[in-house]
Amino acid sequence: MTMLRSPMLAASRLTLARTAPVTTRPMAFLTARAFSSSAAAARDTVLRLPSNSFESYNCDPPSLDVNLSKDALLNMYRQMAIIRRMEITADGLYKAMLIRGFCHLSTGQEAVSVGMESALTDEDKVITAYRSHGFTYMRGGSIHSILAELLGRKTGISKGKGGSMHMFTPDFFGGNGIVGAQVPLGAGIAFAQKYLHPNAATFTFYGDGAANQGQVFEAFNMAKLWDLPCVFVCENNQYGMGTPADRSSANTDYFKHGDYIPGLKVDGMDVVAVYQAVAWAREWALTSGKGPLVLEMQTYRYAGHSMSDPGTSYRSREEIKKVRSNNDPITRLKEQLIELQLASEEDIKAMDKAARAEVDKAVELAKKDPEPNVDSLWEHVNVKGTEAPFLRGREPSERHHYNR
Amino acid sequence: MSNILKKAAVVSIPTVRQALLRSNPLLANALLAKRSYNSKNGVEMTVREALNSALEEEMRADDKVYLMGEEVGLYNGAYKVSKGLLDKFGPSRVIDTPITESGFTGLAVGSAFAGLKPVCEFMTWNFAMQAIDQIVNSAAKTHYMSGGNVNCPITFRGPNGAAAGVGAQHSQCFAAWYGSVPGLKVVSPWNSEDAKGLLKAAIRDPNPVVVLENELMYGVSFPMSEAALSNDFVIEIGKAKVEREGTDITIVSHSRAVGFAMAAAELLEKEGVAKVEVINLRSIRPLDIDTIIKSVKKTNRLITVEGGWPQHGVGSEICAQIMESEAFDYLDAPVVRVTGADVPTPYAQNLETLAFPDTEVIARVIKRTLAKKIGA
């Protein structure tokens, strides 16, 4: 392991504790039933996904019956609420000119990172592009360390030296700013897993905008050739910056882009479907000889591409409004929880309130945190103890000598 | 198509030396001069063999070290640097890649993030242009961007600089390119000891290291000291070596051009013109400016010699750093850069000869610089 466990990593990891006793009833549009055969299984809720949740390419799709505990489902809700709140907070901080440079928000796409994490272990690895706040949180970064990074503070998850696009945890490799370049990196992480730990997989995320980069196909080829435990996940939020998918891609069925790699299209606005797809894909990747997979998460970005983009020149306000009101991932899970009687309206309100309070508290702390020490300008150019004797600053007298 | 070109380049190697001997007596003399060195223990090794032993020793010492690149395994290496390694370490550690530099470089970098120590071979550094984003943006910067959370212990290696008769796209030096990037270390070996010691140091270094070898040096033999034959032999990255002591003028060079500088120094000493100090940089980044400053304070004159282009070259950087240092006050003449000509490398032999420095050009510039005096 090349990374250090950091105190900035909070215990945000979802554990699939199947301990809470849950009684469920069949619903009008959600099929749910309780197992009665064993005490352990009885604690699980079996949810029936809509039949259009998956579309497969050269493989059998996963089952539409999903086993999840009440705790797991409530955790998913909490986590999506926190990510939404965190992104809305970042939006406000940016507009207040407290966040600099680039800031890419994932509002609307929360089900992808949350559903994914619910199906993974610490041994599994994840890498994505620049829309990384939600993934960083789900992979163990604390709300405070993420917001502090955005604010350029010493306490940021990358010590204030990475910013919005560059956040890492021991099982999350960023946070990468060059569109598509993270895809071969992800294949390489899977290569290392195969070399070191055969029982874990890497989930390599990229957007629909990156899907046509040459190196994505180069990575597909090597991953298939070498049977790497790599799941390529195209997070299709419908727009590569301001270009709709059908104006950039000759084939907008991104789950078929792997050609010789089987694929699965997933309703990425349904956190339970994402969970089921990722759990299935993980199994697939770890089954020797099956090789990689390409998943396509159909999702939607409410915000503009970045903060400088109002997000309305290439799509209508009505389109955004329609997705928000009919297909919002948080609202969808909320409705399921209430239908299944796993939570009441009051419970949901309490979770929303708690998420808001947690984020608000973290942002207040982060705002008070100091900027990085000026000496940290010189740290981490090379690994500590292996630096050059000195590095030059802006003029010859600004010279930093390393103590070795 | 690029595969054909690459193979074509490979086919040309065995003929290169003979061709040079036939047609370029000055260069031939320089090569022969090197061949005539005698080591005390009598052990000689080609640069190719030295690189091969470095790879084998480091792969034996640490099973996280693996080799990846085009034709490194079954074909035994396009230039035979990896000869025998597939048989010794098997296909899980000696990995033939498709011809997809961007992809396999990114893959190697990702594996370094996740705990392995890859040696990523480029058939030549020219092809690494396809992958320069992964080297600069992914490998060099991630440790810094992550606030030290992610390491990237990777070695990028392959032949750099001009080959012979292979035209513009296959003949250029990338020392200045990679040497400009914070986060990278860059080494450029000249002889067999350099090659072994620097490659082993690169593999052991926890940072991304660029190793710029030279195709035309692969087949040249040099003596190996007792120490250099040991499994523990490493050369510290960031330290230059004074290859030849002198008092009248300093030549700073790297890679193959060090041989020309040595030959020119020998020539001028024989002619009774000057005692020339020759510094072999060994490392481009960190650049051992202190060794150069010390030498300039002694000799009061400085020439840089490299095969790369003049503008923004390694020599340009040395000139600038000398200007900014106390050594400036010790100069008796302006520093001169001897470099490759400011043109894409031509194919025809007479033109190619004019595109790169050789012993004659260096000797000429030494004489001219000795005759100059600032303010005179």
Contacts between the chains, C-beta under 8 A, distances in Angstrom:
chain1	res1	chain2	res2	distance
A	1	B	115	5.8
A	2	B	112	7.7
A	2	B	113	6.5
A	2	B	114	7.1
A	2	B	115	5.3
A	2	B	150	6.4
A	2	B	151	4.1
A	2	B	152	8.0
A	2	B	153	7.4
A	3	B	146	7.9
A	3	B	149	5.1
A	3	B	150	5.7
A	3	B	151	7.4
A	4	B	148	7.6
A	4	B	149	6.5
A	6	B	149	6.9
A	125	B	114	6.6
A	127	B	110	7.5
A	156	B	147	7.4
A	157	B	147	7.4
A	157	B	149	7.9
A	158	B	145	6.2
A	158	B	146	5.3
A	158	B	147	4.0
A	158	B	149	6.8
A	159	B	147	3.3
A	159	B	148	7.3
A	160	B	147	7.4
A	161	B	144	6.2
A	161	B	145	6.2
A	161	B	146	7.9
A	161	B	147	5.0
A	162	B	145	4.5
A	162	B	146	6.2
A	162	B	147	6.5
A	166	B	142	8.0
A	166	B	145	4.1
A	166	B	146	6.6
A	167	B	146	8.0
A	168	B	142	7.9
A	168	B	146	4.3
A	168	B	149	4.6
A	168	B	150	5.3
A	169	B	149	7.6
A	170	B	149	7.9
A	173	B	110	7.3
A	173	B	113	5.4
A	173	B	114	7.5
A	173	B	150	6.7
A	174	B	142	7.2
A	174	B	145	7.7
A	174	B	146	7.0
A	174	B	150	7.6
A	175	B	145	7.9
A	176	B	138	7.3
A	177	B	137	7.4
A	178	B	133	5.9
A	178	B	137	5.3
A	178	B	138	7.6
A	181	B	106	6.2
A	181	B	133	5.9
A	181	B	134	6.4
A	181	B	137	6.6
A	181	B	138	6.1
A	183	B	106	7.3
A	184	B	102	7.0
A	184	B	103	4.7
A	184	B	104	7.4
A	184	B	105	7.4
A	184	B	106	2.8
A	184	B	107	4.8
A	184	B	109	7.8
A	184	B	110	6.5
A	184	B	134	7.1
A	185	B	106	5.1
A	185	B	107	7.5
A	185	B	109	5.9
A	185	B	110	3.7
A	185	B	113	6.8
A	185	B	134	7.8
A	185	B	138	6.1
A	186	B	110	6.1
A	187	B	103	7.6
A	187	B	106	7.4
A	187	B	107	4.9
A	187	B	110	6.4
A	188	B	106	6.4
A	188	B	107	3.9
A	188	B	108	6.0
A	188	B	109	6.1
A	188	B	110	2.3
A	188	B	111	4.1
A	188	B	112	7.5
A	188	B	113	7.2
A	188	B	114	7.0
A	189	B	110	4.6
A	189	B	111	6.9
A	189	B	113	6.3
A	189	B	114	4.4
A	190	B	110	7.9
A	191	B	107	5.9
A	191	B	110	7.0
A	191	B	111	4.7
A	191	B	114	8.0
A	191	B	116	7.6
A	192	B	110	7.3
A	192	B	111	4.2
A	192	B	113	7.8
A	192	B	114	3.5
A	192	B	115	5.6
A	192	B	116	4.8
A	193	B	114	6.8
A	195	B	64	7.9
A	195	B	66	7.4
A	195	B	92	7.2
A	195	B	111	7.2
A	195	B	116	6.0
A	196	B	64	7.9
A	196	B	114	7.7
A	196	B	115	6.0
A	196	B	116	7.3
A	214	B	102	6.6
A	215	B	100	7.7
A	215	B	102	4.4
A	215	B	103	5.0
A	215	B	106	6.1
A	217	B	103	8.0
A	218	B	98	7.5
A	218	B	100	3.9
A	218	B	102	6.0
A	218	B	103	2.6
A	218	B	104	7.4
A	218	B	106	8.0
A	219	B	103	5.3
A	219	B	106	7.0
A	219	B	107	6.7
A	221	B	98	6.0
A	221	B	100	6.8
A	221	B	103	7.2
A	222	B	97	7.0
A	222	B	98	6.7
A	222	B	100	7.3
A	222	B	103	6.1
A	222	B	104	6.6
A	222	B	107	5.9
A	225	B	98	7.2
A	226	B	95	7.8
A	379	B	148	6.9
A	380	B	143	5.3
A	380	B	144	4.7
A	380	B	146	7.7
A	380	B	147	6.2
A	380	B	148	4.3
A	381	B	143	7.7
A	381	B	144	5.8
A	381	B	182	5.2
A	381	B	183	5.8
A	382	B	143	7.2
A	382	B	183	6.9
A	382	B	185	7.4
A	382	B	207	4.8
A	383	B	143	6.6
A	383	B	148	7.9
A	383	B	151	6.1
A	383	B	206	4.2
A	383	B	207	5.6
A	384	B	148	7.2
A	386	B	205	6.3
A	386	B	206	5.8
A	386	B	207	6.0
A	388	B	238	6.0
A	388	B	285	7.5
A	388	B	286	3.4
A	389	B	238	7.1
A	389	B	286	6.8
A	389	B	290	7.8
A	391	B	182	7.3
A	396	B	324	4.4
A	396	B	325	7.9
